[in-house]
Amino acid sequence: MNKVAQAFSAAAAHYDAHAQQQRTVLEAAVQQAMPYVGVRAAILDAGCGTGYLQQYCDKRALAWDIDGIDIAPAMCAQSGAVVGDMCALPFAEDAYDVWFSSLALQWVDAPAEAFCEAARVVKAGGYMVFTCYVEGTLQELQTAFRNVDESRHVLAFHRSADLLAQVRKAGFDIVETQCRMQPVYYPTVAALLANIKGVGASAGLRRTKRSLMTPRQYAVFEAAYEQSYLDGRGVRASWNTLSCIARKGAG
């Protein structure tokens, strides 16, 4: 099991308690997709986590027939999804109307491979719908860490332009896309780090947990973060989300 699978499996039991932001992004993606997908469709949820897409569709009475796949076994134990890699899907060609993925692609080293697999399993005229954290996400963390050392402590998030180019290369036409930088405020730096860990995203950070820094290093980091990014709303962390809807050509 790789580090991403380990991190998200470790977070599975308490993921939903920390995942309000993830739910909000997913719900917006579903609403954005509705004019194209409609209320009945065969959906592959790639990187499905604890299965919130199915839960949300059930609440909205959407007749989406959803299969899920996720790399983290403990997530799949909750959702009933298939354990697997979105870059090597165990599904037949032309099996789905829509390939859907919300806030999973940022953890994939080679998203171009995932897009090619999406093109394989989506029917001609079907859709890809995804959201992904991209460049600029958690920029405050990396800036604060520079007060400790010059190492990169935060994942080098994919560039939105690169992702969209890879979508086109895989055989999809971009229908709709948006990039939104969203500031989120946390009570303390420790609360921010706890939230990141709570949703499994610690896989994208290096040495962010206090146990992996000396007390002095952590104090320097925390003070630098608060000096630059603390106000009456709390400490700020930025999440830059790319959303995309693309249509597969006729071949």
C-alpha positions as CSV (number, residue, x, y, z in Angstrom):
1,M,0.0,0.0,0.0
2,N,1.5,3.4,-1.0
3,K,1.7,6.4,1.2
4,V,-1.5,8.0,-0.2
5,A,-3.5,4.8,0.4
6,Q,-2.1,4.5,3.9
7,A,-2.9,8.1,4.8
8,F,-6.5,8.0,3.5
9,S,-7.1,4.6,5.1
10,A,-5.9,5.9,8.4
11,A,-8.3,8.9,8.0
12,A,-11.3,6.8,7.0
13,A,-12.9,6.4,10.4
14,H,-13.0,10.2,11.1
15,Y,-12.9,11.5,7.5
16,D,-16.5,12.6,7.3
17,A,-16.2,14.7,10.5
18,H,-13.5,16.8,8.9
19,A,-14.7,16.9,5.3
20,Q,-17.2,19.7,5.1
21,Q,-15.2,21.5,2.4
22,Q,-14.9,18.3,0.4
23,R,-18.6,17.8,0.5
24,T,-19.3,21.4,-0.6
25,V,-17.0,21.1,-3.6
26,L,-18.5,17.8,-4.6
27,E,-22.1,19.1,-4.3
28,A,-21.1,22.1,-6.5
29,A,-19.6,19.8,-9.1
30,V,-22.8,17.7,-9.3
31,Q,-24.9,20.9,-9.7
32,Q,-22.5,22.1,-12.4
33,A,-22.8,18.7,-14.2
34,M,-26.6,18.3,-14.1
35,P,-27.4,20.3,-17.3
36,Y,-25.1,17.9,-19.2
37,V,-25.6,14.6,-17.4
38,G,-29.2,14.7,-16.5
39,V,-30.9,12.7,-13.7
40,R,-30.2,9.2,-15.1
41,A,-26.7,8.1,-15.9
42,A,-24.1,5.3,-15.3
43,I,-21.3,7.0,-13.3
44,L,-17.8,5.9,-12.3
45,D,-16.8,7.8,-9.1
46,A,-13.0,7.7,-9.2
47,G,-11.4,8.3,-5.8
48,C,-14.8,8.0,-4.2
49,G,-13.6,8.1,-0.6
50,T,-16.4,7.2,1.9
51,G,-19.0,7.4,-0.9
52,Y,-20.4,10.9,-0.4
53,L,-21.4,11.2,-4.1
54,Q,-23.8,8.3,-3.6
55,Q,-25.2,9.7,-0.4
56,Y,-25.7,13.1,-2.0
57,C,-27.5,11.7,-5.1
58,D,-29.7,9.6,-2.8
59,K,-30.7,12.8,-1.0
60,R,-31.4,14.6,-4.2
61,A,-33.3,11.7,-5.7
62,L,-30.9,11.5,-8.7
63,A,-31.1,8.1,-10.5
64,W,-27.3,7.9,-11.0
65,D,-26.1,4.3,-11.1
66,I,-22.8,4.8,-9.4
67,D,-19.8,2.5,-9.2
68,G,-17.0,3.7,-6.9
69,I,-13.3,3.0,-6.9
70,D,-10.7,4.2,-4.4
71,I,-7.1,3.4,-3.6
72,A,-7.6,3.3,0.2
73,P,-9.0,0.0,1.4
74,A,-10.5,1.4,4.6
75,M,-12.4,4.0,2.6
76,C,-13.8,1.3,0.4
77,A,-14.8,-0.7,3.4
78,Q,-17.2,2.1,4.3
79,S,-18.5,2.9,0.8
80,G,-18.6,-0.6,-0.6
81,A,-16.4,0.5,-3.5
82,V,-13.8,-1.4,-5.4
83,V,-10.2,-1.1,-4.2
84,G,-8.2,0.0,-7.1
85,D,-6.2,2.6,-9.0
86,M,-7.9,5.2,-11.2
87,C,-4.8,4.9,-13.5
88,A,-5.6,1.2,-14.1
89,L,-9.3,0.8,-13.9
90,P,-10.7,-2.8,-13.7
91,F,-13.7,-1.9,-15.8
92,A,-14.7,-2.5,-19.4
93,E,-14.4,0.0,-22.3
94,D,-17.4,2.2,-22.9
95,A,-19.1,1.2,-19.6
96,Y,-20.1,4.6,-18.3
97,D,-21.8,7.8,-19.3
98,V,-19.7,9.8,-16.9
99,W,-16.3,9.6,-15.2
100,F,-16.6,11.7,-12.0
101,S,-13.8,12.5,-9.6
102,S,-13.9,15.1,-6.8
103,L,-10.7,16.2,-5.0
104,A,-8.7,13.1,-5.7
105,L,-6.6,13.9,-8.7
106,Q,-4.2,16.1,-6.7
107,W,-2.9,12.9,-5.1
108,V,-2.3,11.2,-8.4
109,D,1.3,11.4,-9.7
110,A,0.3,11.0,-13.4
111,P,-3.1,12.4,-14.0
112,A,-2.7,12.0,-17.7
113,E,-2.9,8.3,-17.1
114,A,-6.1,8.7,-15.2
115,F,-7.6,10.8,-18.0
116,C,-6.7,8.1,-20.6
117,E,-8.4,5.5,-18.5
118,A,-11.4,7.8,-18.2
119,A,-11.5,8.0,-22.0
120,R,-11.4,4.2,-22.2
121,V,-14.3,3.5,-19.9
122,V,-16.5,6.5,-20.9
123,K,-18.9,6.1,-23.9
124,A,-18.5,8.3,-26.9
125,G,-20.4,11.5,-26.2
126,G,-20.1,10.9,-22.5
127,Y,-18.5,13.2,-19.9
128,M,-15.6,13.7,-17.6
129,V,-16.5,15.7,-14.5
130,F,-13.8,16.5,-12.0
131,T,-12.5,18.9,-9.3
132,C,-8.9,19.1,-8.2
133,Y,-6.8,21.2,-5.9
134,V,-4.2,23.0,-8.1
135,E,-1.3,25.4,-7.9
136,G,-1.5,27.9,-5.1
137,T,-3.2,25.6,-2.6
138,L,-1.8,25.8,0.9
139,Q,0.6,28.5,-0.2
140,E,0.6,29.9,3.3
141,L,2.0,26.7,4.7
142,Q,4.9,26.6,2.4
143,T,5.7,30.3,3.0
144,A,5.6,29.8,6.8
145,F,7.8,26.8,6.5
146,R,10.5,28.9,4.8
147,N,11.2,30.3,8.3
148,V,12.3,26.8,9.3
149,D,14.2,25.7,6.2
150,E,14.2,26.0,2.4
151,S,12.8,22.5,1.8
152,R,9.5,22.0,0.1
153,H,7.1,20.9,2.8
154,V,3.9,21.1,0.8
155,L,2.9,19.0,-2.2
156,A,3.7,20.6,-5.6
157,F,0.1,20.7,-6.7
158,H,-0.6,20.2,-10.4
159,R,-0.9,23.2,-12.6
160,S,-4.5,23.8,-14.0
161,A,-3.2,24.5,-17.5
162,D,-1.3,21.2,-17.5
163,L,-4.4,19.3,-16.4
164,L,-6.6,20.8,-19.0
165,A,-4.0,20.1,-21.7
166,Q,-3.9,16.5,-20.6
167,V,-7.7,16.3,-20.7
168,R,-7.7,17.4,-24.3
169,K,-4.9,15.0,-25.2
170,A,-6.9,12.1,-23.8
171,G,-9.7,12.8,-26.3
172,F,-12.1,15.1,-24.4
173,D,-13.3,18.5,-25.4
174,I,-13.5,21.0,-22.6
175,V,-17.1,22.1,-22.1
176,E,-16.8,24.2,-18.9
177,T,-14.0,25.0,-16.5
178,Q,-13.5,27.2,-13.6
179,C,-10.6,27.9,-11.1
180,R,-11.5,29.3,-7.7
181,M,-9.2,30.3,-4.9
182,Q,-11.1,29.8,-1.6
183,P,-9.7,31.1,1.7
184,V,-10.7,28.9,4.7
185,Y,-10.2,30.0,8.3
186,Y,-9.2,27.8,11.2
187,P,-9.1,28.6,14.9
188,T,-5.4,27.9,15.2
189,V,-2.5,26.6,13.2
190,A,-2.8,23.3,15.1
191,A,-6.5,23.1,14.0
192,L,-5.5,23.6,10.4
193,L,-2.9,20.8,10.6
194,A,-5.4,18.5,12.4
195,N,-8.0,19.1,9.6
196,I,-5.5,18.3,6.9
197,K,-4.6,15.1,8.8
198,G,-8.3,14.4,9.4
199,V,-9.2,14.2,5.7
200,G,-6.0,12.2,4.8
201,A,-4.3,15.1,3.1
202,S,-1.2,14.7,5.2
203,A,0.0,12.6,2.4
204,G,0.6,15.8,0.6
205,L,2.7,17.4,3.3
206,R,6.2,16.7,4.6
207,R,7.2,17.2,8.3
208,T,4.1,19.2,9.0
209,K,3.2,17.3,12.2
210,R,4.8,18.7,15.3
211,S,6.3,15.3,16.2
212,L,8.5,15.6,13.1
213,M,9.9,19.0,14.1
214,T,11.8,20.0,17.1
215,P,9.8,22.2,19.5
216,R,11.8,25.2,18.5
217,Q,11.2,24.6,14.8
218,Y,7.5,24.2,15.4
219,A,7.3,27.4,17.4
220,V,9.1,29.3,14.7
221,F,6.8,27.9,12.0
222,E,3.6,28.6,14.1
223,A,4.7,32.1,14.9
224,A,5.5,32.9,11.3
225,Y,2.2,31.5,10.2
226,E,0.2,33.6,12.7
227,Q,2.2,36.7,12.1
228,S,1.3,36.7,8.4
229,Y,-2.1,34.9,8.2
230,L,-3.9,35.4,11.5
231,D,-6.8,37.9,11.8
232,G,-10.1,38.1,13.6
233,R,-11.5,35.2,11.5
234,G,-8.7,32.8,12.4
235,V,-5.6,31.5,10.5
236,R,-6.1,31.5,6.7
237,A,-5.3,28.6,4.4
238,S,-6.0,28.9,0.6
239,W,-7.5,26.1,-1.4
240,N,-7.4,26.6,-5.2
241,T,-9.9,24.4,-6.9
242,L,-10.1,23.6,-10.6
243,S,-13.5,22.3,-11.8
244,C,-13.9,20.8,-15.2
245,I,-16.5,19.3,-17.4
246,A,-15.3,17.7,-20.7
247,R,-17.1,15.7,-23.4
248,K,-15.6,12.6,-25.1
249,G,-15.6,12.9,-28.8
250,A,-17.1,10.3,-31.2
251,G,-13.7,8.8,-31.8
